[in-house]
Amino acid sequence: MSYLGIDLGTTGTRVGVYDEGGNELVARSRRTTVVRPAPGRAHVDAEAVLDGVEALVRDVVGEPAVRADPVEALSFSTLGEAVVPVDRAGRALGPAPLSMDGRGAASAARLRDALGDDVAQEITGQPLHPMFSVHKVRDLLPDAALPAAVRTMDDFVATRLGAAPAVDLTMAARTGAFDVRSRTWSAVVLDALDVPGHLFSPAVSAGEVVGTVSADAAERTGLRPGTPVVAGVHDQAAAFLGGGGRPGHRAVFSFGSSDCLTVGTRARPGGLDGTGLATYPVGDDLWVTLAGTAAGGFALDWFSTIVHHDRIDPWASLYEVGAVDPPPLLVAPYLAGSGTLDNDPSARGALLGLTLETTTAQIARAFVEASGFELAKIRAALAERGVPPVEVHAVGGGSANLAALQARSDAAGVPLRAVVREAAGRGAALLAALGVGTFRSVLDLPAPPVVHEASPDPRHAAWYARQRATFDSLHRLLTPVSTSLAVEHLDGTALKEIA
């Protein structure tokens, strides 16, 4: 039997077919255009994303391996926070703002005034932040008009394939309007923001069948009519499941557009209020806690592009990090805010320690090391809150390069075991299998094999211990600088003076 995993990412879509052991049979991908019409704005065309999904599905199901073993069910891994305004037929009425779109700043400030950060986080499980979907609902259409409904990207695609409107618990949480305690839409949050609750789809557990592929969608995609559509999960939860994460045993560190550590527990962890740590239920027996930086892969991409703008491969210097000794440099990789722990959307990136002898390769390694320093900082914060350190599986594009993985392991002081690169798509496909009864629960999904691993080099242990301690103080030290440079509102609409 085979299962289809649809991975809806920020900058691309990937569709893969997997067998019940989680082995990839065939996959296809395409880029998604991120439109930045003004400072502080970023969105995608949801209808174009849907067209891409259907074309990719049509390609993979036409492959001989899939024709011989047709898809039994499909599910999703989905970028968080993107929100699609739709009409009564489920068609997009406008673009879908992404997490880095700053138009939610005023709404987040309004909720902070009404509830306070700690109360909001206790209800939603998420730190109060303008990136969450609910803060953009009133600004999706001209003149603050409201659509017939708002959908997460997977909900949008699933309904167009034939499923009933439904959003899983993890994606509901990433709207910032969901009460993770009662597993219902939060009237307290919605009332404070004057957002009608009926705009959101009903919440369901991951792995629940929410409909079947319609005859029209089958004709467009090549899937069989009646193929079950299964509720998926937020991309980081999908990477946790697909990367072999297990509560109390194994965490998953995903190197993608944003780096993120996902840790599983059987119950909601305590002590997270007032932090940037986000948590949500996947189902009855699993909670996932997220911690990451908003600009991991984005920061690397920015650096590699400006340094090697004339090369075919702009990432070239990043492949040379293994040949470079630990550099006397530190990078604060906050090109899109600080991300987890400091939870500061106004934080700015910085490169410290430059001299006339500094090389491009050293700077490249410093950018890679920053990811490891973030990992160490996050693990320490979780341990302080009763979530003990466990072994770490590495997934995503950044895990494929052993030299870069070694640099991250050295910086973090933590062994890293690289498994599947495309863990989120694998996790989505395994959820599809769960939905049709192949597995009993998310805890029974097969773990992937280790491809390669890196352990901290003891020769550099003392150096990196000092670097980690210094890195931990960077955000506090740089806050006055970030504030003085923040001459724009987060929504990018007006300038202000900084006293």
C-alpha positions in Angstrom: 0.0 0.0 0.0 1.2 3.6 -0.7 0.3 6.9 0.8 0.5 10.5 -0.4 2.2 13.2 1.6 1.6 16.8 0.5 4.1 19.2 2.1 2.9 22.8 1.7 6.0 24.9 2.5 6.6 28.7 2.6 8.8 28.7 -0.5 7.7 25.5 -2.2 5.4 22.5 -2.4 6.6 18.9 -2.4 4.4 15.9 -3.0 5.7 12.4 -2.2 4.4 8.8 -2.2 5.6 6.5 0.5 5.1 2.8 1.4 3.9 1.8 4.8 7.4 1.6 6.1 7.9 5.3 5.4 10.2 4.6 2.3 9.8 7.2 -0.4 8.7 5.7 -3.8 8.6 8.9 -5.8 8.4 12.7 -5.2 8.1 16.0 -7.1 8.4 19.6 -6.0 8.0 23.1 -7.3 8.8 26.6 -6.0 6.2 28.9 -4.6 6.5 32.6 -5.3 6.6 34.7 -2.2 5.3 38.2 -3.1 6.7 41.1 -1.0 4.5 44.1 -2.2 5.8 46.5 0.5 8.1 46.5 3.5 6.7 44.2 6.2 4.4 42.4 3.8 4.7 38.9 2.4 2.1 36.6 0.9 1.5 33.8 -1.5 -1.2 33.1 -4.1 -3.3 30.3 -2.6 -4.9 29.4 -6.0 -1.5 29.1 -7.5 -0.4 26.8 -4.7 -3.5 24.7 -5.3 -2.7 24.5 -9.0 0.8 23.4 -8.2 -0.4 20.7 -5.8 -2.7 19.2 -8.4 0.0 19.2 -11.1 2.5 17.6 -8.8 0.0 14.9 -7.6 -0.9 14.2 -11.3 2.8 13.7 -12.0 3.6 11.4 -9.1 0.5 9.2 -9.4 1.4 8.6 -13.1 4.7 7.1 -12.2 5.0 3.3 -12.7 5.7 2.6 -9.1 2.5 4.3 -8.0 0.4 2.9 -10.8 1.4 -0.5 -9.5 0.6 0.4 -5.9 -2.1 3.1 -6.0 -2.4 5.7 -3.3 -4.7 4.6 -0.4 -5.0 8.0 1.4 -3.4 11.4 1.5 -2.5 13.9 4.2 -0.6 17.2 4.7 2.3 18.9 6.3 1.6 22.7 6.3 3.3 25.9 6.8 2.1 27.6 9.9 0.2 30.9 10.2 -0.6 31.5 6.6 -4.3 32.2 6.3 -6.5 32.2 3.2 -9.7 34.3 2.9 -12.3 32.3 0.9 -15.8 32.7 -0.5 -18.7 30.3 0.0 -17.4 28.0 -2.7 -14.0 27.8 -1.1 -12.2 30.0 -3.7 -9.5 32.4 -2.5 -10.7 36.0 -2.4 -7.2 37.4 -2.0 -3.6 36.5 -1.2 -2.5 34.5 1.9 -0.2 36.4 4.2 2.7 34.4 5.6 4.2 34.3 9.1 6.7 37.0 8.4 4.0 39.4 7.2 3.8 42.2 9.7 0.2 43.4 9.3 -0.8 41.7 12.5 1.2 44.0 14.8 -1.7 46.3 15.8 -4.0 43.3 16.5 -1.4 41.6 18.6 -0.9 44.8 20.6 -4.7 45.0 21.1 -4.8 41.4 22.5 -1.8 42.2 24.8 -3.7 45.2 26.2 -6.9 43.1 26.7 -5.4 39.9 28.1 -1.7 40.2 28.7 1.0 37.9 27.4 0.8 35.2 30.0 -3.0 34.8 29.8 -3.0 34.7 26.0 -0.2 32.0 26.1 -2.0 30.0 28.7 -5.1 29.8 26.5 -3.5 29.3 23.1 -0.3 27.5 24.0 1.5 30.0 21.7 3.4 33.1 22.6 1.5 36.3 21.8 3.0 37.3 18.5 1.7 39.2 15.4 2.7 36.4 13.0 -0.4 34.3 14.0 -3.3 34.1 11.6 -6.0 35.6 13.8 -4.1 38.9 13.9 -4.4 39.3 10.1 -8.1 38.3 9.6 -9.4 41.9 9.8 -6.8 43.0 7.2 -7.2 40.3 4.6 -9.7 42.2 2.4 -10.1 45.9 1.5 -12.0 48.1 4.0 -11.7 45.4 6.7 -14.4 43.3 5.0 -14.7 39.8 6.2 -14.7 36.7 3.9 -17.1 33.8 4.1 -14.5 31.8 5.9 -10.7 31.7 6.6 -8.7 28.6 6.0 -5.3 27.3 6.8 -3.4 26.3 3.6 -4.0 22.6 4.1 -7.7 23.1 4.9 -8.0 25.3 1.7 -6.4 22.6 -0.5 -8.2 19.7 1.2 -11.7 21.3 0.7 -10.9 21.9 -3.0 -10.0 18.2 -3.3 -13.4 17.2 -1.8 -13.0 17.2 2.0 -15.2 18.9 4.4 -13.8 22.1 6.1 -11.6 21.0 9.0 -8.4 22.1 10.7 -6.3 19.8 12.9 -5.4 20.7 16.4 -1.9 21.8 15.6 -2.9 24.1 12.8 -5.8 25.5 14.8 -3.2 26.4 17.5 -1.1 28.2 15.0 -3.9 30.6 14.2 -3.4 32.1 17.7 -7.2 31.9 18.4 -7.5 28.3 19.6 -7.9 27.2 23.3 -5.5 24.2 23.5 -6.9 23.3 27.0 -10.6 22.8 25.9 -9.6 22.2 22.2 -12.2 24.7 21.0 -12.0 28.1 19.4 -11.3 30.7 22.1 -14.2 33.1 22.6 -12.0 35.2 24.9 -9.4 35.8 22.2 -11.9 36.2 19.3 -14.1 38.6 21.2 -11.1 40.7 22.2 -10.1 41.0 18.5 -13.7 41.3 17.1 -13.2 38.3 14.9 -16.2 36.0 14.4 -15.5 32.4 15.4 -17.7 31.0 12.6 -15.0 32.0 10.1 -12.8 29.1 11.3 -13.3 25.4 10.3 -14.1 22.8 12.9 -11.1 21.4 14.8 -10.2 17.7 14.5 -7.3 15.4 15.7 -4.5 14.7 13.3 -5.0 11.5 11.4 -8.8 11.8 11.3 -10.4 11.3 7.9 -12.1 14.5 6.9 -13.5 13.5 3.5 -12.7 11.9 0.2 -11.4 13.0 -3.2 -14.2 14.2 -5.3 -14.8 13.1 -8.9 -13.8 16.5 -10.2 -10.6 16.5 -8.2 -9.8 13.0 -9.2 -10.0 14.0 -12.9 -7.6 16.9 -12.2 -5.1 14.9 -10.1 -5.3 11.3 -11.3 -6.2 10.1 -7.8 -9.0 7.6 -7.5 -12.4 9.1 -6.6 -13.2 8.3 -3.0 -9.5 8.3 -1.8 -9.6 9.3 1.9 -8.4 12.8 2.8 -6.8 12.7 6.3 -6.2 15.7 8.5 -2.5 16.6 8.6 -0.4 18.7 10.9 1.7 21.8 11.2 5.0 21.3 9.3 7.1 21.1 12.4 4.9 18.4 13.9 5.0 16.6 10.6 8.8 16.7 10.7 8.7 15.4 14.3 6.6 12.4 13.2 8.5 11.8 10.0 11.9 12.3 11.6 11.3 9.6 14.2 10.5 11.9 17.2 9.3 10.1 20.3 8.2 11.7 23.6 10.8 11.3 26.3 13.2 9.7 23.9 14.0 11.6 20.7 13.6 15.2 19.6 13.8 16.5 16.0 15.8 19.5 14.8 14.6 20.7 11.4 16.9 22.8 9.3 14.7 24.6 6.8 13.6 28.2 6.0 13.5 28.5 9.8 15.4 26.2 12.2 13.1 24.5 14.7 13.5 22.0 17.6 10.4 19.9 18.2 10.1 18.0 21.5 7.3 15.5 22.3 5.7 14.9 25.7 2.6 12.9 26.7 1.0 15.9 28.4 1.2 19.7 28.1 4.5 20.9 29.6 4.3 23.5 32.3 6.2 26.7 32.9 6.1 27.9 29.3 4.1 31.1 29.9 6.2 34.2 29.4 8.5 32.4 27.0 8.6 32.1 23.2 8.1 28.4 23.5 5.0 27.2 21.8 3.1 23.9 22.5 0.1 22.2 21.0 -1.7 18.8 21.1 -1.4 16.5 18.1 -3.9 14.1 19.6 -4.8 12.5 22.9 -1.4 11.0 23.6 1.1 13.5 22.2 1.9 17.2 22.7 4.7 18.9 20.7 6.6 21.9 21.9 8.4 24.1 19.3 11.4 26.3 19.6 13.3 27.9 16.8 14.7 30.9 15.2 12.7 32.8 12.6 15.6 33.2 10.2 17.7 30.1 10.2 17.7 29.1 6.5 16.5 32.5 5.5 19.7 34.0 7.1 21.9 31.5 5.3 20.2 32.1 2.0 20.6 35.9 2.5 24.3 35.6 3.2 25.1 33.1 0.4 23.2 35.1 -2.2 24.9 38.5 -1.4 28.4 36.9 -1.2 28.1 34.7 -4.3 25.5 36.7 -6.3 27.5 35.9 -9.5 27.8 32.1 -8.9 25.5 29.4 -10.2 25.6 27.9 -6.7 25.3 30.7 -4.2 25.6 28.2 -1.3 29.2 27.3 -2.3 30.9 28.7 0.7 28.6 26.9 3.1 30.0 23.6 1.8 33.5 24.7 2.9 32.8 25.1 6.6 34.5 21.8 7.5 37.8 23.1 6.2 37.7 26.2 8.5 38.8 26.2 12.1 36.2 27.6 14.7 36.2 31.3 13.9 36.4 34.1 16.4 33.0 35.4 15.2 29.4 35.4 16.4 26.3 35.8 14.3 23.0 36.9 15.7 20.8 35.3 13.0 17.8 37.5 13.6 17.1 38.7 10.1 13.3 38.3 10.7 13.1 38.8 14.4 14.6 36.6 17.2 12.2 33.7 17.2 11.8 31.5 20.2 12.8 32.4 23.8 13.3 36.1 23.3 10.2 36.3 21.2 11.2 39.7 19.8 10.0 40.5 16.3 12.0 43.8 16.3 15.4 42.1 16.9 18.0 42.7 14.2 20.7 40.4 12.9 24.4 41.1 13.7 27.9 39.9 12.8 30.4 40.4 15.6 34.2 40.0 15.6 35.1 41.2 12.1 38.8 42.0 11.4 40.8 42.6 8.2 41.7 39.0 8.3 38.2 37.6 8.4 37.3 35.4 5.4 34.1 34.5 3.7 34.4 30.9 4.8 34.8 32.0 8.4 31.6 34.1 8.2 29.8 31.2 6.5 30.8 28.9 9.4 29.7 31.5 11.9 26.2 31.6 10.3 26.0 27.8 10.5 27.3 27.8 14.1 24.5 30.2 15.1 22.0 27.4 14.5 23.9 25.2 17.0 24.1 28.0 19.6 20.3 28.4 19.3 19.8 24.7 19.8 21.9 24.7 23.0 20.0 27.8 24.3 16.7 26.1 23.6 17.6 22.8 25.2 18.7 24.6 28.3 15.5 26.6 28.5 13.4 23.4 28.1 15.4 21.6 30.8 14.7 24.4 33.2 11.0 23.9 32.6 11.0 20.1 33.2 11.5 18.9 29.7 14.8 16.9 29.9 17.2 16.8 27.0 16.9 13.8 24.7 18.8 12.6 21.7 18.3 14.7 18.5 17.5 13.6 15.0 18.4 16.2 12.3 16.2 16.7 9.3 15.7 19.2 6.4 18.1 20.5 3.8 20.7 21.6 6.3 21.1 18.0 7.7 22.4 16.6 4.4 25.8 18.4 4.5 27.9 16.5 7.0 30.5 19.4 7.4 27.7 21.8 8.3 26.1 19.3 10.6 29.5 18.9 12.4 29.8 22.6 12.8 26.3 22.8 14.4 27.0 19.8 16.6 30.3 21.5 17.8 28.5 24.7 18.5 25.6 23.1 20.4 27.7 20.6 22.2 25.1 18.0 21.2 25.4 14.9 19.0 23.2 15.2 15.9 22.0 12.2 13.8 20.8 13.1 10.3 17.9 11.0 9.1 15.5 11.7 6.2 15.9 15.1 4.6 12.2 15.5 3.7 10.8 14.5 7.1 7.7 16.6 6.9 6.4 15.0 3.8 7.2 11.6 5.2 5.3 12.5 8.4 2.3 13.6 6.3 2.2 10.3 4.4 2.4 8.3 7.6 -0.5 10.3 9.0 -2.4 9.3 5.9 -1.6 5.7 6.7 -2.7 6.3 10.3 -6.0 7.6 9.1 -6.9 4.5 7.3 -5.9 2.2 10.1 -2.4 1.0 9.1 -1.1 2.2 12.5 -2.9 2.5 15.8 -1.5 5.9 16.9 1.1 8.5 16.1 3.4 6.7 18.5 3.5 3.7 16.3 4.8 5.3 13.2 8.1 3.8 11.9 11.3 5.7 12.6 13.7 6.5 9.7 17.2 5.1 9.5 20.2 7.3 10.5 22.1 8.5 7.4 25.1 10.0 9.1 25.9 11.6 12.5 28.1 14.2 14.0 29.4 14.5 17.6 31.1 17.4 19.3 34.8 17.5 18.7 36.5 17.4 22.2 39.4 19.5 20.9 37.0 22.5 20.6 34.8 21.9 23.6 36.2 24.7 25.8 36.1 27.2 23.0 32.5 26.5 22.1 31.4 26.5 25.8 32.7 30.1 25.9 31.0 31.0 22.6 27.7 29.6 23.8 27.8 31.7 27.0 28.5 34.8 25.0 25.8 34.0 22.4 23.2 33.6 25.2 23.8 37.3 26.0 23.6 38.6 22.5 19.9 39.5 22.3 20.0 41.5 25.6 23.2 43.3 24.5 21.9 44.1 21.0 18.4 45.2 22.0 19.3 48.9 22.2 20.9 48.7 18.8 17.9 47.0 17.3 15.6 49.6 18.9 17.6 52.5 17.5 17.5 50.9 14.0 13.8 50.1 14.0 12.7 53.2 12.2 9.7 51.5 10.6 6.6 50.1 12.2 6.4 46.3 12.0 3.6 46.5 9.5 5.8 48.7 7.2 3.2 51.4 6.7 4.8 54.4 8.3 8.0 55.8 9.7 8.5 56.9 13.3 11.2 58.7 15.3 13.2 56.8 17.9 14.0 59.0 20.8 
